[in-house]
Structures are given as structure tokens and as C-alpha cells.
Amino acid sequence: MASSFAPDELPDGRGAPPDVITVQFPLGWILKNASSAIQYRAIIDVAGFTQNRELYRKLSLSFPPALRLVMEQGGEGTWGDSMLGIPRNGTSAAGTIPAFRRLLEYGWEKDSPPLIRARRVLFRLLAEDDDADQLYELREQAGDDPDLIHRSRVILREAAAAALAHAGYEGDPRLRGAARRILARVDSYLSSPLAEKPWVRVGNRQVLAAEAAPPSMNVLAMIAHMPLFRSENHSPVNRLLTYLSQPQPRQEAFQIVGKHIIEQPHLVLGDPLASKNIADADVPFALTWLELMARLGFLKRNEGWVNLYERFLDDRDRDFVWHPHRGTAKPQTNDPDVWALFPLDEGTEGADRWSDVTFRLGLIARLLGRQIEPV
């Protein structure tokens, strides 16, 4: 989607200090080729031209996929009777939390009417209870089993906390209280001997002990979007970095939950991005992880992740537009943790199919504290 804003209408960038790495960002190309949502995010969040934010805001508010998503919201502020649902091949609608976060990624503000309508439900999910009436699509799986009900409420509580933190509610005492309890539980696990040997044998399988409490992707996203909270909890956050930098075990994340052995795919058991082959196999996830680590302040402290990011930068052409190592297809993913972020451009055939990755690389550079040079 072409933009009505030409690059020469935007303010000039300033020169970088000698000790700051400069990253060239193809803002002119973005404004000619990317979706209006990416154009807005590129102008505001990458190039940093925030002085005329209201002038540019219509780029995100008028984006057709965002408007379609808003139209799917119900009167109660939810998207269907689902909190975590991810659309699959257009056959199902998004759940409330992914839809909420995707609107934020499109550039919508937390005080926009759809997000205001949804926040009451999300704040309700932060409550430290095991109310079976608050399970939404997890209700059927949990049944009347108290252990499964508790597990489901933990998952929904963390997902709601991630969404509210993403929206900028860090100062709200309800979110801060939930964040403290969530981080305390994870840190208690990471500080215990169990974190070194969390596996127990059940029959012929190795599964996570019932007491194990590794961080989930939602816990990481929550902390990533709460910078003041991170600084107040410096030691637990540092333990998270040590944990996330260790090799990921080969075992899949199944855990004892009461009398059941339940898959826990949302848990992070180590470094999920340990090689370039993993990054090449799922570029959207790789960028999601690198952005998450950059927001946490971890990226620059892990040589392997920095090298992968630099490799992505090296894959840009002479116009600083990213292209894949192999093939010409737009990167795809089936990872549910990525849907809220990727893709923000629906183009799959033209030059716009490179806009999502090109934008994310610029955003990560900004989060790393590198100087952005719009070109």
C-alpha cells in the first residue's frame, strides 16, 4: 500500500555519536511498498519521528485488516468465546488476547475503543483465583479437575498480563501485583536445585516435575514490556538471562499436572534459537525471539543471538531491504506466539513480502540502542 507521505517530508536524522553503531533503515522503500500499519510503525517506532504522531496515525487506523479485526469483536469486549485462539487458514477467528495484541502491533493505542472494551476482561483474568467460569476455551479440557482448572487459570493469567503490559499498563497496581507474583513463582523455581534437574521418569518417559515452573513466552513478553518493573527486579531478571542462555533440552515439554501428563508447549526450557538453521527454518519466530530479547535487554549480552541478528542485517540488499537465503517466498510460521506480530503486511507476491522482516530488523536495532539512519 503506497503512502501519501514522501520521505523528504519527514525530519532529517541526526548523526550518531562515534561509539554508537549506525543501522541504515529503508524508510523510503517502506513508505512505497509496505502496508500502512508498517509505515506507521516504521515512522514512529523505528525512525522515531513522533512529533507529528497524530498526522500519521491514520495510517494504522485505516488499515483494512485492522478494521476487519475490530469488526469481529463482540459486545462484551471479547473476540468470540476464546482468549488464546489463533486463526488457521482463515477457518477460525482470533482469540481475545492475540487480537488485542495484534491491534497494538498495528499501531493502535491502548485508549482506542476496541482495546478499552477488552481491557476489563483482561484485568479480570489477573485475579489470583481458580474460578472455572473464567476458563473460556480451556473450560472443556479442564472439566471439574481442580489441578487442570488451576493450570488453565495460570496460562490465561500470564497471557492477560502480557497483553496488558504490551498495551502500556505497567503503572496499574493490578498488573504490577500480578507481575510480582508471576515473577516470584518463576524465580523461586530458577533459584532452586529443581531447575538444574527438572525431569522425572513416569513409565518410559521423562517429564517435568509437578513443581517445575519454567517461564512461558507470555511471562517473558510481560517482563519485556515493563522496563521499570525489570529495573526493580534486577536479580531475578538476570537469572532469567542465565536460564534462557542454556541449551534447550531435547525432551518436549510435558509435565505432571495432578493425575495427568499434559503438554506445556508455551513453556521455555532454554535457548530456542541456538543456531542459524533454526533461524532460517522459522524467520518470523527468530525475529520475534530477537525482539523479545532486545526488549528484555538480553540480546546484546548473548553473542549467539547478536550474531544471528547481524546475519539478518547482512541479508539485506544494497537498498537495505531484507531477502531470504533461499527461495523467493514470504517467510511463514505456525508458531502461535508469533501471530500477534507477524505478518503486519498481507502482501505475498510483490516487494511488500519483504516489508515485515525489514521493519522488524529496524525495530530491533532501535531497541538495541543503535542509531537509525533513515534512507
C-alpha positions as CSV (number, residue, x, y, z in Angstrom):
1,M,0.0,0.0,0.0
2,A,1.6,3.3,-1.1
3,S,1.8,6.1,1.4
4,S,0.8,9.7,1.0
5,F,3.9,10.7,2.9
6,A,7.1,11.1,1.0
7,P,10.5,10.5,2.7
8,D,11.5,14.1,2.1
9,E,8.6,15.3,4.2
10,L,10.0,13.7,7.3
11,P,12.6,15.2,9.6
12,D,16.3,14.5,8.9
13,G,18.0,12.0,11.2
14,R,20.8,13.2,13.4
15,G,24.4,12.0,13.2
16,A,25.4,9.2,15.6
17,P,28.0,9.5,18.3
18,P,31.3,7.8,17.4
19,D,30.7,4.9,19.8
20,V,27.2,4.1,18.6
21,I,26.5,1.6,15.7
22,T,24.5,3.1,12.9
23,V,21.9,1.0,11.1
24,Q,20.5,2.2,7.7
25,F,16.8,1.8,7.6
26,P,15.0,1.9,4.2
27,L,12.2,4.3,5.3
28,G,11.7,5.5,1.7
29,W,11.2,1.9,0.5
30,I,8.9,1.1,3.4
31,L,6.7,4.1,2.5
32,K,6.4,3.0,-1.1
33,N,5.9,-0.7,-0.6
34,A,4.8,-1.7,2.9
35,S,1.3,-1.8,4.4
36,S,0.1,1.4,6.1
37,A,0.4,-0.3,9.5
38,I,4.1,-1.0,8.9
39,Q,4.5,2.5,7.5
40,Y,3.2,4.0,10.8
41,R,5.3,1.7,13.0
42,A,8.3,2.5,10.9
43,I,7.8,6.3,11.1
44,I,7.1,6.3,14.8
45,D,8.9,3.3,16.4
46,V,11.9,2.9,14.1
47,A,12.7,6.3,12.6
48,G,11.4,8.0,15.8
49,F,9.5,10.8,14.1
50,T,7.0,11.2,16.9
51,Q,6.4,15.0,16.7
52,N,3.6,14.6,14.2
53,R,2.2,11.3,15.5
54,E,-1.4,12.4,15.1
55,L,-0.8,13.2,11.5
56,Y,0.5,9.7,10.8
57,R,-1.9,7.8,13.0
58,K,-4.5,7.4,10.2
59,L,-2.0,5.0,8.6
60,S,-2.7,2.5,11.3
61,L,-6.3,3.3,12.0
62,S,-7.4,2.9,8.4
63,F,-5.5,-0.4,7.7
64,P,-8.2,-2.8,6.4
65,P,-7.0,-5.9,8.2
66,A,-7.1,-4.0,11.5
67,L,-10.6,-2.7,10.7
68,R,-11.7,-6.3,9.9
69,L,-10.3,-7.5,13.2
70,V,-12.2,-4.7,15.1
71,M,-15.4,-5.7,13.4
72,E,-15.1,-9.3,14.8
73,Q,-15.1,-8.0,18.4
74,G,-18.2,-8.8,20.4
75,G,-20.2,-6.5,22.6
76,E,-18.6,-7.9,25.8
77,G,-15.2,-6.8,24.5
78,T,-14.1,-10.3,23.6
79,W,-13.4,-11.9,20.3
80,G,-15.7,-14.9,20.4
81,D,-15.6,-17.2,23.5
82,S,-11.9,-17.5,23.1
83,M,-8.9,-16.0,24.8
84,L,-6.0,-17.7,23.1
85,G,-7.3,-18.9,19.7
86,I,-5.2,-18.4,16.6
87,P,-6.7,-18.3,13.1
88,R,-5.8,-21.2,11.0
89,N,-6.1,-20.8,7.2
90,G,-9.0,-18.4,7.6
91,T,-11.2,-21.0,9.2
92,S,-11.3,-19.6,12.7
93,A,-11.3,-16.2,14.3
94,A,-8.6,-14.8,16.6
95,G,-9.0,-15.1,20.3
96,T,-9.2,-12.0,22.5
97,I,-5.6,-11.8,23.7
98,P,-3.9,-12.4,20.3
99,A,-6.4,-9.9,18.7
100,F,-5.8,-7.3,21.4
101,R,-2.0,-7.6,20.9
102,R,-2.2,-7.6,17.1
103,L,-4.1,-4.3,17.2
104,L,-1.3,-2.9,19.3
105,E,1.2,-4.2,16.7
106,Y,-0.8,-2.5,14.0
107,G,-0.2,0.7,15.9
108,W,-3.5,1.2,17.7
109,E,-3.3,2.9,21.1
110,K,-4.5,1.4,24.3
111,D,-7.2,4.1,24.6
112,S,-8.8,3.2,21.3
113,P,-12.4,2.0,21.8
114,P,-11.8,-1.7,20.9
115,L,-8.9,-2.0,23.3
116,I,-10.7,-0.2,26.1
117,R,-13.7,-2.6,25.7
118,A,-11.3,-5.6,26.0
119,R,-9.3,-4.5,29.0
120,R,-12.0,-5.1,31.6
121,V,-11.9,-8.8,30.7
122,L,-8.1,-8.9,30.7
123,F,-7.8,-7.3,34.1
124,R,-10.4,-9.8,35.5
125,L,-8.1,-12.6,34.4
126,L,-5.3,-11.3,36.5
127,A,-7.1,-12.3,39.7
128,E,-5.3,-15.0,41.7
129,D,-8.1,-17.5,41.8
130,D,-9.2,-20.8,40.2
131,D,-12.6,-19.6,39.0
132,A,-13.8,-22.2,36.5
133,D,-16.1,-19.6,35.0
134,Q,-13.0,-17.7,33.7
135,L,-11.6,-20.5,31.6
136,Y,-13.1,-19.7,28.2
137,E,-12.0,-22.3,25.6
138,L,-9.9,-24.1,28.2
139,R,-13.1,-25.0,30.1
140,E,-13.9,-28.2,28.3
141,Q,-10.3,-29.6,28.7
142,A,-10.2,-28.7,32.4
143,G,-13.6,-30.2,33.3
144,D,-14.1,-30.4,37.0
145,D,-10.4,-31.3,37.8
146,P,-9.0,-28.7,40.2
147,D,-5.4,-29.2,39.0
148,L,-6.4,-28.7,35.4
149,I,-8.5,-25.7,36.3
150,H,-5.5,-24.2,38.2
151,R,-3.2,-24.8,35.2
152,S,-5.7,-23.2,32.8
153,R,-6.0,-20.1,35.0
154,V,-2.2,-19.7,35.3
155,I,-2.0,-19.8,31.5
156,L,-4.7,-17.2,31.0
157,R,-3.4,-15.0,33.8
158,E,0.1,-14.9,32.2
159,A,-1.3,-14.2,28.8
160,A,-3.6,-11.4,30.0
161,A,-0.6,-9.9,31.9
162,A,1.5,-10.0,28.7
163,A,-1.3,-8.2,26.8
164,L,-1.8,-5.5,29.4
165,A,1.9,-4.9,29.7
166,H,2.2,-4.7,25.9
167,A,-0.5,-2.1,26.0
168,G,1.4,0.1,28.4
169,Y,-0.4,-0.6,31.7
170,E,2.8,-1.1,33.7
171,G,1.8,1.5,36.2
172,D,-1.5,-0.1,37.1
173,P,-1.3,-1.8,40.5
174,R,-3.3,-4.7,39.4
175,L,-0.8,-5.6,36.7
176,R,2.2,-4.9,38.9
177,G,0.8,-7.1,41.6
178,A,0.2,-10.0,39.2
179,A,3.7,-9.4,37.7
180,R,5.3,-9.7,41.1
181,R,3.5,-12.9,41.9
182,I,4.3,-14.4,38.5
183,L,8.0,-13.5,38.6
184,A,8.3,-14.6,42.2
185,R,7.0,-18.1,41.2
186,V,9.4,-18.4,38.3
187,D,12.3,-17.0,40.2
188,S,11.7,-19.4,43.1
189,Y,12.0,-22.2,40.6
190,L,15.1,-20.9,38.9
191,S,16.8,-20.4,42.3
192,S,16.1,-24.0,43.3
193,P,18.0,-27.2,42.7
194,L,15.0,-28.4,40.7
195,A,15.8,-26.0,37.9
196,E,19.0,-28.0,37.2
197,K,17.2,-31.3,37.1
198,P,13.5,-30.7,36.5
199,W,12.8,-34.1,34.8
200,V,11.2,-37.1,36.5
201,R,10.6,-40.5,34.9
202,V,7.0,-41.6,34.5
203,G,6.9,-45.1,32.9
204,N,9.3,-44.8,30.0
205,R,9.0,-41.0,29.6
206,Q,10.9,-38.1,31.0
207,V,8.5,-35.3,32.0
208,L,8.7,-32.1,34.0
209,A,8.1,-32.5,37.7
210,A,4.8,-31.1,39.0
211,E,6.7,-28.4,41.0
212,A,8.7,-27.1,38.0
213,A,7.8,-23.6,37.0
214,P,9.8,-22.5,33.9
215,P,8.9,-19.2,32.3
216,S,6.4,-19.1,29.5
217,M,6.6,-16.9,26.4
218,N,3.9,-14.8,27.9
219,V,5.9,-14.3,31.1
220,L,8.8,-13.1,29.0
221,A,6.6,-10.8,27.0
222,M,5.1,-9.3,30.2
223,I,8.5,-8.5,31.7
224,A,9.8,-7.3,28.3
225,H,7.1,-4.6,28.2
226,M,7.6,-3.5,31.8
227,P,11.0,-1.6,31.9
228,L,10.6,-0.1,35.4
229,F,9.5,-3.5,36.8
230,R,12.6,-5.0,35.3
231,S,14.9,-2.5,37.0
232,E,13.2,-3.1,40.3
233,N,13.7,-6.8,40.0
234,H,17.3,-6.8,38.6
235,S,18.5,-10.0,40.2
236,P,15.5,-12.3,39.2
237,V,15.7,-10.8,35.7
238,N,19.4,-11.6,35.5
239,R,18.7,-15.2,36.5
240,L,16.2,-15.4,33.6
241,L,19.0,-14.5,31.2
242,T,21.2,-17.2,32.5
243,Y,18.4,-19.7,32.2
244,L,17.4,-18.7,28.7
245,S,21.0,-18.9,27.5
246,Q,21.4,-22.6,28.4
247,P,20.9,-25.3,25.8
248,Q,17.3,-26.3,25.2
249,P,16.7,-30.0,26.2
250,R,15.7,-32.5,23.6
251,Q,12.6,-33.6,25.6
252,E,9.3,-32.0,24.7
253,A,7.6,-30.0,27.5
254,F,5.2,-32.5,29.1
255,Q,4.5,-32.0,32.8
256,I,2.8,-33.8,35.6
257,V,-0.4,-31.9,36.5
258,G,-2.2,-33.7,39.3
259,K,-3.0,-37.1,37.9
260,H,-2.3,-36.1,34.3
261,I,0.6,-35.7,32.0
262,I,-0.1,-32.5,30.0
263,E,1.8,-30.9,27.1
264,Q,3.1,-27.5,28.0
265,P,4.3,-26.0,24.7
266,H,4.1,-22.5,26.0
267,L,7.0,-23.1,28.4
268,V,10.5,-22.0,27.6
269,L,13.1,-24.6,28.7
270,G,16.3,-23.0,27.4
271,D,17.6,-21.2,24.3
272,P,15.1,-21.9,21.4
273,L,17.3,-20.0,18.9
274,A,20.6,-21.7,19.2
275,S,21.7,-21.9,15.5
276,K,21.3,-20.3,12.1
277,N,19.5,-23.4,10.9
278,I,16.7,-22.8,13.4
279,A,16.5,-19.2,12.5
280,D,16.3,-19.9,8.7
281,A,13.6,-22.6,9.3
282,D,11.3,-20.1,11.0
283,V,12.3,-16.5,10.3
284,P,9.2,-14.9,12.0
285,F,9.8,-16.8,15.2
286,A,13.5,-15.9,15.1
287,L,12.7,-12.2,14.8
288,T,10.0,-12.5,17.5
289,W,12.6,-14.0,19.8
290,L,15.3,-11.5,19.0
291,E,12.9,-8.6,19.5
292,L,11.8,-10.1,22.8
293,M,15.4,-10.5,23.9
294,A,16.2,-6.9,22.8
295,R,13.2,-5.5,24.9
296,L,14.4,-7.5,27.9
297,G,18.0,-6.1,27.5
298,F,19.3,-9.6,26.9
299,L,20.1,-9.5,23.2
300,K,23.4,-7.6,23.4
301,R,24.5,-9.9,26.2
302,N,24.3,-13.1,24.2
303,E,26.9,-13.5,21.5
304,G,24.9,-16.2,19.6
305,W,21.8,-14.1,19.3
306,V,23.7,-11.0,18.3
307,N,25.5,-12.9,15.6
308,L,22.1,-14.2,14.3
309,Y,20.8,-10.6,14.2
310,E,23.9,-9.4,12.4
311,R,23.4,-12.2,9.9
312,F,19.9,-11.0,9.2
313,L,21.3,-7.5,8.6
314,D,23.8,-8.9,6.2
315,D,21.0,-10.5,4.2
316,R,19.7,-7.0,3.2
317,D,20.3,-5.8,-0.4
318,R,22.0,-2.6,-1.4
319,D,18.8,-0.8,-0.6
320,F,18.8,-2.3,2.9
321,V,15.8,-4.5,2.2
322,W,15.9,-8.0,3.6
323,H,15.8,-11.1,1.4
324,P,15.8,-14.8,2.4
325,H,18.8,-17.0,1.9
326,R,16.8,-19.4,-0.3
327,G,13.7,-19.1,-2.4
328,T,11.5,-16.1,-3.0
329,A,8.5,-16.9,-0.8
330,K,7.4,-14.7,2.1
331,P,8.5,-16.3,5.4
332,Q,5.8,-18.3,7.1
333,T,5.3,-19.7,10.6
334,N,2.9,-21.9,12.6
335,D,4.1,-20.7,16.0
336,P,1.1,-19.4,17.9
337,D,3.3,-17.0,19.9
338,V,4.2,-15.1,16.7
339,W,0.7,-14.5,15.2
340,A,0.2,-11.2,17.0
341,L,3.3,-9.8,15.5
342,F,3.6,-11.4,12.0
343,P,2.6,-10.6,9.4
344,L,1.6,-6.9,9.5
345,D,1.6,-6.8,5.7
346,E,-0.7,-9.3,3.8
347,G,1.3,-9.0,0.6
348,T,2.8,-12.3,-0.7
349,E,3.8,-11.7,-4.3
350,G,5.4,-8.2,-4.7
351,A,8.2,-6.4,-3.0
352,D,5.9,-5.9,0.0
353,R,6.5,-9.5,1.1
354,W,9.9,-8.4,2.5
355,S,8.4,-5.5,4.5
356,D,7.7,-7.4,7.7
357,V,11.2,-8.6,8.2
358,T,12.8,-5.4,7.0
359,F,10.7,-3.4,9.5
360,R,11.5,-5.8,12.4
361,L,15.2,-5.6,11.8
362,G,15.0,-1.8,12.1
363,L,12.8,-2.1,15.2
364,I,15.3,-4.4,16.9
365,A,18.1,-2.0,16.0
366,R,16.3,0.8,17.7
367,L,15.6,-1.4,20.8
368,L,19.3,-2.2,20.9
369,G,20.1,1.4,21.1
370,R,21.7,1.7,17.7
371,Q,21.4,4.9,15.7
372,I,18.8,4.7,12.9
373,E,19.7,6.4,9.7
374,P,16.6,6.6,7.5
375,V,17.3,6.3,3.8
